[in-house]
Amino acid sequence: MKEIPFFCAFEGIDGCGSTTHAKLLKGFLTNLGFKVHLTREPSDSEIGHLLRKFLSDNSIPPTTDALLFAADRDYHYHVEIKKKLEEGYIVISDRYVESSIVYQSLQIPEISVKWVAEINKFVGKPDLTIVLDIDPKISLERKRGEPLEKFEDISFLIKVRQLYLERAKNEGYEIINTNDIIELVQEKIQQIVLKKLESVGVDIQTQKFG
């Protein structure tokens, strides 16, 4: 297996397809001979499990949400992600810091983007962040029949999508529209990832490292 420490994060509104495409990308890169570690947020730690429970509870204060997400991410990065990167893995995370910045800062006026970024400042940044963009109406249609979390409201998701796109433009993140069929969307993702890997010294064709 080829070793190349590289960190890629998928972001986007609920129902954007981040889980599906993270899994497909893992399979694609594994088939190319890379060591790949797939993870997600909330993580599978005890903090992450508590968060998943809270995501269906509207009584939890937004500030508590933000602090718990930051705590989970800090643990997730230092105990899992950083370790795998040091072992030469490509790490793919289904959601990361941008999810907190976007979702938490839109909950109440008192929570700012700056504050959310501040409480997440001790974790490493991805080498590549991909925002999967989708119309909120389509995203909720995809989740029909599933129990909805407290953030899965059409009016709120419209604001979330807008802020994701604004931040993607300002921060230089990749944006991919996911309204198309899965295979075509995944192909675009793969092209972006391969191009980014080549930019950090990976010769994809011969799989030699610079």
N, C-alpha and C positions, 0 to 999 in steps of 0.2 A: 504493500500500500504506500502511496506517495504522501509525504508529510509536508503540509504548508499551513502555518497558522493564519487563519483568515476568519473574520467575524462578519456574518451577514444577518441583518434583522429585517423581518417583514412587518409592515405596519399597515393600518387602514381601519375603516369603520367595521363594526360587527357585520359578519356575513360577506366580507370582501373576498374570502377564499384564502386567507393567509395560512391556515392549517393545511389545507389541501396542497397548496403550492410549495410550502416548506417541505412536506413529505416527498413530493415529486422531485424537487430539486435535490434532496438528499439522495434519492435513488439514482438520479442522473450523474451526480458527481461521484458517487460510490462506484458506478459502472465505469467511470473514467480512471478509477484506481486511487482515488483520494480517500483519506481517512476523514469521515464526516460524523459529527455529533449533532443530533437534532434535539432541541429543547424548546421550552415555551414559558410564557408568563400569563397569569400567575404560575409560579414554579410548582414542583411536586414536593416542596418542603412543607413543614408544618405551618409556616406562615402563609404559604401559597394556598394550602387547603382551607385555612381560615378565611382567606380572601375570597375564595370561590363561594364559600357559604355566605359571606357578606354581600356578594354581588346580586343576590336576590332579596336583600333586606333594605328597604327604603328608609329605615329608621337610623341607619348608620350615618353619622356626620361625614360630610364630604372631606373634611380635614383628616378624619381618621382613615378614610379610604386612601388618601394621598400618602399619609405617613406609613401605612401598612404596605402599600405598593413599593414605596422606597425601601423599606426594611427587607421585604421579600427580594427585591432586585439586588440590594447590596449583598445579601447572603447568596443569592443565585450566581452573581458574577464572581465573587471571590472564592466560593466553594466549588462551583461547577464550571462555569464558562472559562475563567482564567486558567484553571487547571488543564482543561482540554486544549486550550490554545497553546499552552506551554508544552503539551505533548505532541504538538504538530497537527492538530485537527483543524478542519474547516468546521466552524460552529455556526449553525443556522438556528436562529431564535424566532419563534412565532410570537411576535410582539416584544417590545423592549421600552426604553425610556420615553420615546415619542408618544407612546400610548398614554402614559401618565401625564406628560406635558399637555397633550391635547384634551383628553377626557377630564382630568381633574381641574384644569384651569377654566373650563367652561361650566363647571357645576355651580359655583357661587362667585360673586365679584371679589370676595376677599382672597380667593386663591389665584395668584398670578402665575404666569408662565415662568417668571424669574424665580419665584419661591419654589416651584416644583423642580426646576432645574437645579436649584441650590441644594435641596435635600437629596438629589440624585447625583451630586458631583463626585462622589467617591468611586463610581463604577466606570469601567472602560467604555470607549466609544466604538461602535461598529466600524469596520472598514467600508461597509456598504449598507445603506438603508434603502429599502424598496417600499414605496407606498403603493398599495394596491387600491386603485380608485374605482368606486362603483356608486351608482345612484342609490340613495338610501331606500327608495321604494323597492328596488330590485333586491337589495340586500335583505330586507325584512321578508320579502316574498320567499327567498331561499330558506328562511328559518321558520316557515309556516309549519305549525304542528309541534314545534319545540317550545319549551317554557322560555319566556323572555327574561333577560336580566334587566336591572333597573335603568341601564343606559340605552336600552334598545327601544327608543321612542323616536318616531319619525322627525319631529321638530328638533329634537336634540341632535340626532344624527346628521341632519342637514348642516348644523353649526359645526359639528365635529369634522365633517368632510371638508368644509370650507377652510377651517384652520389647518387641517392636514395639508391641503394643497398650498396654502400660503407658506407654511413652514418648509414644505418640500422645495418650493421655489427659492426661499431665502437661504436654506441650509445646503442646497445642492443635492437633494435626494432624488433618486430615480422615481418616476411616476409611471405606472402601467395601468391602463384601463382594463378591468376584468369583466366587462359586460360580454366579451366574446367567449367562444367555446374554450374549455380548459386547455386543450392541446395547443391552441394558438397562443394563449396567454403564457403558458409554461415555456413555449419556445422563445418568446420575447425575454422572459426572465433568464433563461439559460444563456442567451446571447449577451445580456448585460453582465451576468456573473463571469462568464468566460473572458469578456473584454476587461473587466476589472482585475481578474486574476493575472491576465497577461501584463497589465500595467504595473503589477507589483513583482514581476520577474518570473512568471510561470509560462513556459513554452507549452501550450496545450497540445500541439500536434505531436511533439516528441516527449512531452511530460518530463522535461528537464527543467531544473530550477536555476534561475540566475542569481 
